[in-house]
Amino acid sequence: MAGSSAPWIGSAYLFLQSTCKTIALPSLYESSQKKPCVFKALKLALADSTGSVNGVDMLKVHCSHPHLIVQLRFCKQENCRRFLQSYREGALQKSLQSHLQLSLATTMVPLEMELKAGSEHLDKMLKDEDHCLECIYREKPDRLPDEEIMELEECLKSLMLHQSTNNNVAVKDCSSLKCPSLPYPPQGSSLPPQGTFIFQGQQFDNRTITPDDHQKFAKFVSKKWKQVARSLQKTCRALRDPIIDNVALEYDREGLYEQAYQMLLRFIQSEGKKATIARLIAALEENGLISLAEELLGLHSNEDCS
């Protein structure tokens, strides 16, 4: 396998089943309204597992009640190895559960997973990673991405482009996906008291992060956004290192503003009402970004917060 001059390519099937009686993944995928939401969650979770949006391809999604079966194609051995590690450690499962919860705007979706390559049940040999790689390598993909997959890919790309060109993404819908997810609490919603926090000897209300906070952060944080992300990472599983690197890669062409914006968007979407200004200010303090913290709290109106 390692000595072959041909490009490394292999295939596997990921079997997914919800253990919640009220949630049937095949039924959700068969719904024209929910299918894009489920696909989006799958796409993001697989990107998390490999650290790249192109780390693994979905060729087809089969509905075989009670399972949702995803045919995967790996074109690089290192990406397949990362996927196997993520699968073995349970990170893929947690990531997919989180993304399903966000995309479907529902409670946590408990999942059971199984991984197969041909007749081989890879779950039984996960500790032998090289053997798993050999099994996946032997199973050459028998198809190109399904036409439906291609359409969903284009729809998801359109949504991401729409988000990257519209700073006020929180209040915009994507009619083609039909599964809007507002990262900010709606105005007038009844939120539980968040308490207060102290910054530079002053007391501030610990409100949730607003769209204005979001845009100011992205504008002024510059290249230090990764450092802030790793500070937030300590209490937010949605900002693990592979995800931070994935954001940097995916939005490299758009520049630092968009990278910072998308990172904080993931924090807001993951944490919901717990995405408070106090947590962001603490992360800024930890990285010496005092001027930006002051800007977010309205302590001055300087243009340069770097």
Disulfide bonds with the S-S distance in Angstrom:
Cys37-Cys179 2.49
